[in-house]
Amino acid sequence: MATDEERYRPLYARVLGLRFVNPGGVLCFLFFEGAMALAVLLALAELVSWWAVLVLPVAVAAMVKLNDVVAEMVVRTAALVPEQERDRFRRQMEPVVGRARVPASARALPGGTAQSVRSLPGGATTDSRGVRYHHPQRATFDRPGGR
């Protein structure tokens, strides 16, 4: 970063030497003073010892620095992926928009029953192709391959 930008960063980020995570002033306040206030409240409630007032802000700072190190590794790993692979991945992840064709025999009638569907014992139904369906208001379930 340029020296002007570095000078206006919060002290918390400068002390930790954060390069990839860039927390603002409010977040840095919550990380340090918030952790100290929480530790003091826990110590006053006698839930933890007074050492927590020192340990909790240090633990939060270690987690923030670890997050910065992980972000650095992710950025460096992503830079190693060739552009051709990135384009292929983007093409695979694009959503497919369209309409599915539904055969007329599978469309439901206004009464809630499907066309050309036969009822079987136990609440199961089968269509003209022999595919079995479970009736949602019955207590029995069809098992694959079972009758």
Number of C-alpha atoms within 10 A of each C-alpha: 7 6 7 8 8 12 11 10 14 17 14 18 20 14 9 13 12 18 14 15 16 14 16 12 15 9 14 17 15 12 19 16 13 15 22 20 15 15 23 20 14 16 16 12 10 10 11 14 13 14 11 19 19 13 14 20 20 16 13 15 20 13 12 18 19 13 15 19 15 14 15 16 13 11 11 11 10 11 10 8 10 9 10 9 10 12 11 10 11 10 10 10 9 8 7 7 6 6 6 6 6 8 7 10 13 14 13 12 9 7 6 8 11 17 14 14 18 13 13 13 8 13 16 18 18 16 16 12 9 10 9 20 16 17 15 10 7 10 9 13 13 15 9 7 6 5 9
